[in-house]
Amino acid sequence: MPAARASARSLVAALGRRSIGRRAARTGPDDVLVTADGERLSARHDPPSAGADPALAFVVAHGFTGSWRRPDVAAVVALLQDSGGVVSFDFRGHGASTGRCTVGDLEVLDLATAVAHARALGYRQVVTVGWSMGAAVAVLHAAGTLRTAWSAAAGLDGGPGALDALDDRVDAVVAVSGPGRWHFRGSAPMRRAHVGFETGFGRAVVEAAFGARLDGGGWDPGPEPPDAVAGRIAPTPLLVVHGDADGWFGTDHARWVARAAGPTATLWVEPGFGHAEASARPDLVRRIAAWARTAAHEGTGAGPGSARMPA
């Protein structure tokens, strides 16, 4: 038993959100969005702040074990509101949403549903902002994987054709702290995280400690990796953001994705930035919002302070 308790503590440390226990979680009523395969997603719409662009919306895709109610996500949303409206939501298997998390596979359906919700609210420009797992999902979504053959395996009635009425177009994409390739075990946190993904013991710990409910069936066949699909995102502008202090994924993951995406991609490697929402400084979120405003309205992908990737 001592060994099991030590393993549980190690897994909790690897997957833990640093904001847990620091500040009260965000509360309030939620919207319920229904995905193409019938999952019910808890979501929230925060309108633009005074002086922000009323035509621009950000759709925030949280990281693994996250939620729109978490303080770190709430802090990001509040900063983005200074530039536009924000739709945030809980991925399947997280928070008040139904279903079980597939760690980046069927979550593409969730993001598509949230983007369509932003469109239905009347926003003319929509930018997805994904963090960690959500970053990978944002890349896959923008690359059109929702409408490839694997979507039929999700149990969608009529296959990909059933999605034709879903208006989930995006005008720009931001991927922060995301993996470039699946099954990465090159860091200690990711080695421990795979215990949570792949074992019954690990999934029980994740659910007990963080409330994230994982699907135990694995991927069959599973999505293509982000760096394999990023080239399909063009001409939509893509911003890839990664910290040189990220303990989960090295900066090579960001470079793989940005290089694969080609000349419409912008890469920022941020000195001292750790991993995802919990480490995001206000100045970084504001720069992301500024890039997104320019990219969404002009389609150039060259926002303030950006550095273009070579073709």
C-alpha positions in Angstrom: 0.0 0.0 0.0 2.8 2.6 0.7 4.0 2.1 -2.9 0.4 2.6 -4.2 0.0 5.8 -2.2 3.4 7.0 -3.4 2.3 6.3 -7.0 -1.0 8.1 -6.5 0.8 11.2 -5.0 3.2 11.2 -8.0 0.4 11.0 -10.5 -1.5 13.8 -8.7 1.6 16.0 -8.7 2.1 15.3 -12.4 -1.5 16.1 -13.4 -2.3 18.8 -10.8 -3.5 22.2 -11.7 -1.5 24.7 -9.7 -4.5 26.9 -9.2 -6.4 24.2 -7.3 -6.9 25.4 -3.7 -5.5 28.8 -4.4 -8.6 30.8 -5.3 -12.2 30.1 -5.4 -13.4 28.6 -8.7 -15.7 30.6 -10.9 -19.4 30.1 -10.4 -22.5 31.0 -12.2 -25.1 29.5 -14.6 -23.9 27.6 -17.6 -25.2 27.0 -21.1 -25.7 23.5 -22.3 -24.3 22.7 -25.8 -25.1 19.3 -27.4 -22.4 17.8 -29.6 -23.0 15.9 -32.9 -22.7 12.6 -31.0 -25.0 13.6 -28.2 -22.7 14.7 -25.4 -24.0 17.7 -23.3 -21.3 20.3 -22.7 -21.3 22.8 -19.9 -20.3 26.2 -21.4 -20.3 29.9 -20.6 -20.5 33.0 -22.7 -18.8 36.2 -21.4 -19.6 39.2 -23.6 -17.0 41.7 -24.7 -15.9 44.3 -22.2 -16.6 48.0 -22.9 -14.5 49.1 -25.8 -13.8 45.6 -27.0 -14.6 44.4 -30.5 -18.3 43.3 -30.5 -17.7 41.2 -33.7 -14.8 39.1 -32.3 -15.1 36.0 -30.2 -12.5 33.7 -28.6 -13.3 30.1 -28.0 -11.2 28.9 -25.1 -10.3 25.1 -25.1 -8.8 24.2 -21.7 -6.1 21.7 -20.9 -6.5 18.2 -19.5 -8.3 18.2 -16.1 -9.4 21.8 -16.7 -12.8 23.5 -16.7 -14.2 27.0 -17.5 -14.8 27.2 -13.8 -11.2 26.9 -12.9 -9.4 30.1 -11.7 -6.6 29.9 -14.3 -9.1 29.6 -17.2 -11.2 32.4 -15.7 -8.2 34.7 -15.6 -7.5 34.0 -19.3 -11.1 34.7 -20.1 -11.2 38.0 -18.2 -8.1 39.2 -20.2 -9.5 38.1 -23.5 -12.7 40.0 -22.8 -10.8 43.2 -23.2 -10.5 42.3 -26.9 -13.8 40.4 -27.6 -16.4 38.1 -26.4 -15.4 34.7 -25.0 -17.0 31.2 -25.1 -15.5 28.8 -22.7 -16.6 25.2 -22.1 -15.8 21.9 -20.4 -14.6 19.2 -22.7 -16.4 15.8 -22.4 -15.6 14.0 -19.3 -14.6 17.3 -17.5 -16.6 19.4 -15.1 -20.3 19.4 -15.6 -20.1 18.0 -19.2 -21.2 14.5 -19.9 -19.2 11.6 -21.4 -15.6 10.5 -21.0 -12.4 12.2 -22.1 -10.6 10.7 -25.0 -7.6 13.0 -24.6 -7.7 14.8 -27.9 -9.7 12.5 -30.2 -13.5 13.1 -29.9 -12.9 16.4 -28.2 -12.7 17.9 -31.7 -16.5 17.5 -31.8 -16.7 19.5 -28.6 -14.6 22.4 -29.9 -16.6 22.4 -33.2 -19.8 22.7 -31.1 -18.5 25.6 -29.1 -17.3 27.4 -32.2 -20.7 26.9 -33.8 -22.3 28.3 -30.6 -20.1 31.5 -30.9 -21.3 31.8 -34.5 -24.9 31.4 -33.5 -24.4 34.2 -30.9 -23.7 36.5 -33.9 -19.9 36.9 -33.8 -18.5 37.5 -37.2 -14.8 36.5 -36.4 -14.0 33.5 -34.2 -10.6 32.6 -32.9 -9.9 29.3 -31.1 -7.4 29.5 -28.2 -6.3 26.0 -27.1 -4.1 25.1 -24.1 -2.1 21.9 -23.8 -4.7 19.2 -24.8 -6.9 21.9 -26.0 -4.1 23.2 -28.2 -3.8 19.9 -30.0 -7.6 19.8 -30.4 -7.6 23.3 -31.9 -5.0 22.3 -34.4 -6.9 19.1 -35.4 -10.2 21.1 -35.6 -8.7 23.8 -37.8 -7.2 21.2 -40.1 -10.6 19.7 -40.8 -10.2 16.4 -39.1 -13.8 16.6 -37.9 -14.9 15.8 -41.4 -12.5 13.0 -42.2 -13.3 9.3 -42.3 -12.6 8.8 -38.6 -15.6 11.0 -37.6 -17.9 8.2 -38.9 -16.4 6.0 -36.2 -17.7 8.4 -33.5 -21.2 7.1 -34.2 -22.4 10.2 -36.0 -25.6 9.5 -37.9 -25.0 9.7 -41.5 -21.2 10.0 -41.1 -19.4 13.2 -42.0 -22.4 14.5 -44.0 -24.3 14.9 -40.8 -21.9 17.7 -39.8 -22.6 19.8 -43.0 -25.0 22.2 -41.2 -22.5 22.9 -38.4 -21.0 26.4 -38.9 -17.7 25.9 -37.1 -15.5 28.0 -39.3 -12.6 29.8 -37.6 -10.7 32.9 -38.6 -7.5 32.2 -36.7 -6.1 29.6 -34.3 -3.9 29.8 -31.2 -2.2 26.7 -29.8 -0.5 27.2 -26.5 1.7 24.5 -24.8 0.4 21.8 -27.1 2.0 18.5 -28.1 3.2 18.0 -31.6 3.1 14.3 -31.5 1.1 11.7 -29.6 2.4 9.1 -27.2 5.2 11.3 -26.0 7.0 10.0 -22.9 10.1 12.2 -23.1 9.4 14.0 -19.8 8.7 12.8 -16.3 5.3 14.4 -16.1 4.2 12.8 -19.3 5.5 9.4 -18.3 3.3 9.7 -15.1 0.4 11.1 -17.1 0.4 8.0 -19.3 -0.3 6.0 -16.1 -3.4 8.1 -15.7 -4.4 7.6 -19.4 -3.7 3.9 -19.8 -4.3 2.1 -16.5 -7.4 1.5 -14.4 -5.6 2.6 -11.3 -4.4 5.9 -13.0 -7.9 6.7 -14.3 -9.4 6.2 -10.9 -6.8 8.6 -9.4 -7.5 11.2 -12.1 -11.3 11.0 -11.5 -11.0 11.0 -7.7 -8.5 13.9 -7.5 -9.6 16.1 -10.4 -13.0 14.9 -11.5 -11.8 14.2 -15.1 -13.5 11.0 -16.3 -11.4 9.1 -18.8 -12.5 6.7 -21.5 -10.7 3.4 -20.9 -11.2 2.0 -24.4 -8.1 3.7 -26.0 -8.0 5.0 -29.5 -9.2 2.9 -32.5 -7.7 4.1 -34.7 -7.3 7.6 -33.2 -6.5 10.9 -34.6 -3.5 11.9 -36.7 -0.9 13.8 -34.6 -1.0 17.6 -34.7 2.3 18.0 -36.7 0.8 15.7 -39.4 -2.3 17.8 -40.0 -1.0 21.3 -39.4 -0.3 21.8 -43.1 -4.0 21.6 -43.8 -4.8 24.7 -41.7 -3.6 27.3 -44.3 -4.7 29.8 -45.3 -6.1 30.2 -41.8 -3.5 32.0 -39.6 -2.0 29.8 -36.8 -0.1 31.1 -33.7 1.9 28.5 -31.9 3.0 29.5 -28.4 5.4 27.5 -26.2 7.5 28.2 -23.1 11.1 27.3 -22.9 10.4 26.3 -19.2 7.6 23.9 -20.2 8.2 20.7 -18.2 5.7 18.6 -20.1 6.6 19.2 -23.8 9.8 20.6 -25.1 9.9 23.5 -27.6 10.6 21.0 -30.4 6.9 20.1 -30.3 5.9 23.7 -31.1 8.6 23.8 -33.9 7.2 20.6 -35.4 3.7 22.0 -35.6 4.7 25.5 -36.8 7.1 24.1 -39.5 4.5 21.7 -40.7 1.9 24.5 -40.9 4.1 26.5 -43.2 4.2 30.2 -44.0 0.8 31.0 -42.5 2.1 29.9 -39.0 3.7 32.2 -36.4 5.9 30.8 -33.6 6.5 32.4 -30.3 9.0 30.7 -27.9 8.4 32.5 -24.6 11.3 32.8 -22.1 10.5 31.6 -18.7 7.0 30.4 -19.6 6.0 27.1 -18.1 2.9 25.1 -19.2 -0.5 26.2 -20.3 -3.1 28.3 -18.4 -1.7 27.9 -14.9 1.6 29.5 -16.0 0.3 32.1 -18.4 1.2 35.7 -17.5 -1.2 38.5 -18.2 1.1 40.2 -20.7 1.3 37.0 -22.8 -2.5 36.6 -22.9 -2.8 40.3 -24.0 -0.2 39.7 -26.8 -2.1 36.6 -27.9 -5.3 38.7 -28.0 -3.6 41.4 -30.0 -2.3 38.9 -32.5 -5.7 37.3 -32.8 -7.4 40.7 -33.5 -5.0 41.4 -36.4 -5.1 37.8 -37.8 -8.9 37.5 -37.6 -9.6 40.8 -39.3 -6.8 40.9 -41.8 -5.9 37.3 -42.3 -2.2 38.1 -42.2 -1.3 36.1 -39.1 1.4 38.8 -38.4 0.2 40.3 -35.1 2.3 42.5 -32.8 5.6 41.0 -31.8 5.2 37.9 -34.0 8.0 36.1 -35.8 7.1 34.4 -39.0 8.2 30.8 -39.6 10.1 30.1 -42.8 8.2 28.3 -45.5 
